[in-house]
Amino acid sequence: MRDDKAGFAKGLQSGGLGYRLVPTSMSWREQLQPGQLLVLDQIWENRNVSLCFHRYLLKFYLTDNQGNVRFSETDSAFDPTSWVKGETHPITSVFHLPGTLPTGEYDVRIALVDEQGQPRVKLGIEGPDAQWRYRLGTLRIIAPGP
């Protein structure tokens, strides 16, 4: 590091050493009813040169306007350990909204979490909160129709 400070600094940037997991596309229905399935379509990339050797899981959150978690669920099938630079990875996650979820507008957040469900990875996107959960947009929960 002392002999090649510029090379070391470059290795820490995007495209450098380690892994840098980036969701490049996320989409879901803008409104759902309590008890329905939420389908989250995603495209991910690893923008750096190393594999992610630890299997982090994708956790989905709905938070209220005070930042309180009103719903969360983990996609246990999510596995970024084989992702290499230069490839895209389309992923579909399905989350089961509880029938008791109150109507209203919620922030949609995601995190990559460890086995205990704790966020552990800084993603290559804007918008993390203090717990490394990333805000993607909103979802409106509406009352069931007749």
KOLFI-868260 format. One record per atom (N, C-alpha, C): x, y, z. Coordinates in steps of 0.05 Angstrom, whole numbers, padded with zeros to 5 digits, always signed. Layout:
KOLFI-868260
XYZ ...
end
This chain:
KOLFI-868260
+00016-00024+00000 +00000+00000+00000 +00017+00025+00000 +00040+00025+00015 +00057+00048+00015 +00070+00053-00011 +00077+00032-00026 +00091+00035-00052 +00073+00043-00075 +00047+00037-00073 +00029+00043-00095 +00002+00053-00085 +00003+00077-00073 -00021+00088-00061 -00043+00093-00083 -00036+00101-00106 -00055+00106-00128 -00069+00080-00136 -00053+00059-00139 -00065+00033-00146 -00083+00022-00124 -00075+00026-00099 -00092+00017-00077 -00118+00033-00077 -00117+00059-00081 -00141+00076-00081 -00159+00068-00104 -00148+00062-00127 -00164+00053-00150 -00178+00027-00144 -00165+00009-00130 -00177-00017-00124 -00201-00014-00106 -00203+00007-00091 -00226+00011-00073 -00249+00025-00087 -00245+00035-00111 -00267+00048-00126 -00284+00027-00141 -00306+00036-00152 -00323+00019-00168 -00307+00006-00190 -00310-00020-00193 -00295-00035-00213 -00269-00046-00202 -00264-00041-00176 -00239-00049-00164 -00241-00076-00149 -00226-00078-00127 -00225-00102-00111 -00251-00107-00096 -00255-00131-00087 -00278-00138-00072 -00303-00141-00089 -00326-00141-00077 -00351-00143-00092 -00366-00117-00088 -00383-00110-00106 -00400-00086-00104 -00427-00093-00117 -00446-00101-00100 -00472-00110-00109 -00490-00086-00113 -00502-00086-00137 -00518-00063-00145 -00545-00072-00158 -00567-00065-00146 -00592-00070-00160 -00596-00048-00181 -00598-00056-00206 -00600-00036-00228 -00629-00031-00236 -00647-00049-00228 -00675-00046-00234 -00692-00060-00212 -00713-00047-00203 -00731-00058-00183 -00759-00049-00191 -00778-00068-00192 -00805-00060-00199 -00825-00078-00183 -00848-00066-00177 -00870-00079-00163 -00895-00064-00169 -00918-00076-00163 -00944-00063-00167 -00946-00039-00148 -00958-00017-00157 -00960+00007-00141 -00979+00005-00118 -01000-00012-00121 -01018-00016-00099 -01028-00045-00097 -01032-00054-00073 -01040-00081-00067 -01059-00081-00044 -01073-00103-00040 -01091-00106-00017 -01077-00123+00004 -01085-00119+00030 -01073-00137+00051 -01078-00166+00043 -01058-00183+00049 -01060-00211+00043 -01051-00219+00016 -01047-00200-00002 -01038-00208-00029 -01008-00213-00030 -00999-00225-00052 -00971-00230-00057 -00959-00205-00070 -00935-00197-00060 -00920-00175-00073 -00898-00188-00088 -00897-00183-00114 -00876-00194-00132 -00856-00171-00137 -00831-00176-00130 -00810-00156-00134 -00792-00166-00156 -00794-00154-00180 -00776-00161-00202 -00751-00144-00200 -00728-00157-00203 -00702-00143-00199 -00682-00151-00220 -00663-00133-00224 -00638-00140-00239 -00615-00130-00222 -00596-00147-00218 -00572-00142-00201 -00547-00145-00217 -00526-00131-00208 -00499-00134-00219 -00479-00134-00196 -00456-00147-00201 -00433-00144-00184 -00413-00128-00200 -00408-00104-00192 -00392-00085-00209 -00362-00086-00202 -00354-00102-00183 -00325-00105-00177 -00316-00133-00185 -00290-00139-00180 -00278-00163-00191 -00280-00188-00174 -00287-00185-00149 -00287-00208-00131 -00315-00219-00128 -00317-00245-00122 -00342-00257-00114 -00349-00249-00086 -00375-00250-00079 -00385-00246-00052 -00385-00274-00040 -00367-00281-00023 -00364-00308-00013 -00384-00315+00009 -00396-00295+00021 -00416-00300+00042 -00444-00298+00030 -00461-00316+00036 -00488-00316+00025 -00506-00297+00041 -00510-00273+00031 -00529-00254+00043 -00556-00258+00030 -00577-00254+00045 -00604-00257+00036 -00617-00230+00031 -00637-00229+00014 -00651-00204+00009 -00674-00201+00029 -00675-00179+00043 -00697-00174+00061 -00713-00150+00051 -00739-00153+00050 -00758-00133+00040 -00772-00121+00064 -00775-00094+00064 -00788-00080+00086 -00810-00061+00075 -00831-00059+00091 -00850-00036+00087 -00848-00020+00113 -00842+00005+00111 -00840+00023+00134 -00860+00045+00132 -00870+00054+00156 -00889+00076+00156 -00874+00103+00154 -00888+00125+00155 -00875+00151+00151 -00857+00160+00174 -00857+00145+00196 -00838+00150+00218 -00814+00131+00216 -00814+00114+00195 -00791+00095+00192 -00795+00069+00207 -00818+00065+00220 -00823+00040+00234 -00830+00017+00215 -00818-00006+00220 -00823-00029+00203 -00851-00040+00209 -00868-00040+00188 -00895-00051+00191 -00897-00079+00179 -00878-00086+00162 -00876-00113+00150 -00848-00117+00141 -00839-00142+00144 -00813-00150+00131 -00814-00180+00126 -00800-00187+00106 -00797-00216+00099 -00771-00220+00084 -00759-00243+00088 -00733-00249+00075 -00738-00269+00052 -00724-00264+00030 -00724-00282+00007 -00701-00302+00011 -00707-00326+00021 -00686-00345+00027 -00673-00357+00002 -00685-00353-00021 -00674-00364-00046 -00653-00345-00058 -00651-00321-00049 -00633-00301-00059 -00604-00310-00053 -00587-00310-00074 -00559-00320-00070 -00540-00306-00089 -00525-00285-00079 -00507-00270-00097 -00479-00282-00098 -00474-00306-00087 -00447-00316-00085 -00433-00323-00111 -00449-00327-00132 -00437-00335-00158 -00435-00311-00178 -00443-00288-00170 -00444-00265-00188 -00416-00254-00194 -00410-00252-00220 -00385-00241-00228 -00389-00215-00244 -00368-00199-00245 -00369-00174-00260 -00376-00179-00289 -00393-00161-00300 -00400-00163-00329 -00425-00178-00335 -00437-00190-00314 -00462-00205-00318 -00485-00191-00304 -00509-00195-00314 -00533-00185-00300 -00549-00209-00290 -00563-00205-00268 -00577-00226-00255 -00606-00219-00250 -00624-00228-00267 -00653-00223-00262 -00663-00241-00240 -00676-00229-00221 -00686-00243-00197 -00716-00235-00193 -00732-00254-00186 -00760-00248-00178 -00763-00259-00149 -00771-00241-00131 -00777-00248-00104 -00807-00245-00099 -00818-00263-00083 -00847-00261-00077 -00849-00259-00046 -00864-00239-00037 -00868-00234-00009 -00898-00236-00002 -00904-00246+00021 -00931-00252+00029 -00941-00230+00048 -00956-00211+00038 -00966-00189+00055 -00987-00201+00075 -00985-00192+00100 -01005-00203+00119 -01032-00191+00114 -01053-00206+00120 -01080-00197+00117 -01088-00175+00136 -01071-00171+00157 -01077-00150+00177 -01062-00124+00172 -01048-00122+00150 -01032-00098+00144 -01051-00075+00139 -01049-00053+00155 -01067-00030+00152 -01064-00017+00125 -01086-00005+00116 -01084+00010+00091 -01067+00035+00095 -01056+00045+00073 -01040+00069+00074 -01016+00066+00055 -00999+00087+00055 -00975+00087+00038 -00951+00081+00055 -00934+00063+00044 -00910+00053+00058 -00886+00058+00040 -00863+00062+00053 -00838+00062+00039 -00829+00033+00034 -00820+00028+00010 -00808+00002+00003 -00778+00004+00007 -00768-00014+00024 -00739-00015+00029 -00729-00044+00026 -00703-00046+00020 -00690-00072+00018 -00663-00070+00033 -00653-00094+00040 -00626-00096+00052 -00616-00124+00046 -00590-00127+00045 -00578-00153+00044 -00570-00160+00073 -00580-00182+00083 -00578-00188+00111 -00563-00214+00116 -00553-00217+00141 -00540-00242+00149 -00561-00262+00159 -00552-00285+00170 -00570-00306+00178 -00589-00297+00200 -00582-00277+00216 -00598-00267+00237 -00617-00245+00228 -00617-00238+00202 -00634-00218+00191 -00624-00190+00194 -00599-00186+00201 -00588-00159+00204 -00574-00150+00179 -00581-00125+00170 -00568-00115+00145 -00538-00113+00149 -00523-00123+00129 -00494-00124+00131 -00479-00113+00107 -00492-00107+00085 -00478-00099+00060 -00486-00071+00052 -00466-00055+00046 -00471-00029+00034 -00474-00033+00004 -00497-00027-00007 -00502-00030-00035 -00491-00007-00051 -00488-00010-00077 -00477+00011-00094 -00499+00029-00105 -00518+00037-00087 -00540+00055-00094 -00543+00076-00072 -00558+00097-00079 -00565+00118-00060 -00588+00109-00042 -00591+00123-00019 -00615+00120-00003 -00614+00102+00021 -00590+00096+00033 -00591+00079+00057 -00600+00095+00081 -00614+00081+00100 -00620+00094+00125 -00598+00085+00145 -00602+00091+00170 -00581+00085+00191 -00576+00055+00194 -00596+00038+00186 -00593+00009+00188 -00584-00004+00162 -00576+00011+00142 -00568+00001+00116 -00591-00012+00101 -00615-00001+00105 -00638-00009+00089 -00641+00013+00068 -00646+00005+00043 -00646+00024+00021 -00675+00029+00012 -00683+00055+00011 -00710+00062+00003 -00711+00062-00028 -00730+00047-00039 -00733+00044-00068 -00757+00060-00078 -00777+00066-00062 -00801+00079-00071 -00823+00074-00051 -00848+00073-00061 -00871+00070-00043 -00890+00048-00054 -00907+00039-00036 -00928+00020-00042 -00953+00029-00026 -00975+00029-00040 -01001+00036-00026 -01016+00011-00021 -01024+00007+00004 -01041-00015+00011 -01070-00004+00012 -01087-00017-00004 -01115-00007-00007 -01134-00028+00006 -01158-00018+00013 -01178-00035+00024 -01187-00055+00004 -01194-00079+00013 -01204-00100-00006 -01230-00090-00019 -01233-00097-00045 -01257-00089-00060 -01281-00106-00052 -01304-00099-00063 -01329-00114-00056 -01328-00142-00068 
end
